[in-house]
Amino acid sequence: MRLSAQYLLMAAAMATSGVAFGQATTYDYFGNGFTQVTAPYTNSDAVQIQLTLAGPLGFNLNDASETMTSFSFADGTQTITGGTANSAFAQFSTDASGAITGWFVDAKGPGSTEILSASLSFMADKGQINSSQYGSTEGAPGEWRLANVSTVPEPATMLLLGLGVAGIGFVRRRKSA
């Protein structure tokens, strides 16, 4: 029984010792209406992006590439998601508080479809079906908002919790026998 109690105490100590948690973080981008359009785009269309990163953006980033765990890029005419994209890219700059100060995000879909938003080397939002069907806004970037931060326990944390519960059950069973 002494060995079981030791395992139980060790599991409890590790589970409560501040084991790291992953924080999936979702950001939303709301662009301004397109100022240059060709059909089927209109001036009421705009780029809207929702992307999720494995964790929050860091502080004082300078054109740092980030891996998106999921994303949806829309421009009023088409939507490109993680399931339909041929490629996608995200690069961010942040200030001392982690707020986004610059970006270049791009998703390319089938054919020559593309949706992008940028404020690093140039300021523009653009959606295009092909080179003659597009909508764009230049010099007037939209706004990024932090949509949510969801805390997800890491697998090791769940394993330790399970071992702790199993240990409690084992100790109770031995005491009742």
PyMOL commands that set and color helices and strands:
alter all, ss='L'
color gray80, all
select helices_A, chain A and resi 2-15+155-176
alter helices_A, ss='H'
color red, helices_A
select strands_A, chain A and resi 21-30+36-37+48-53+64-65+68-74+79-81+87-94+100-108+114-118+124-130+133-138+143-153
alter strands_A, ss='S'
color yellow, strands_A
deselect
rebuild
show_as cartoon
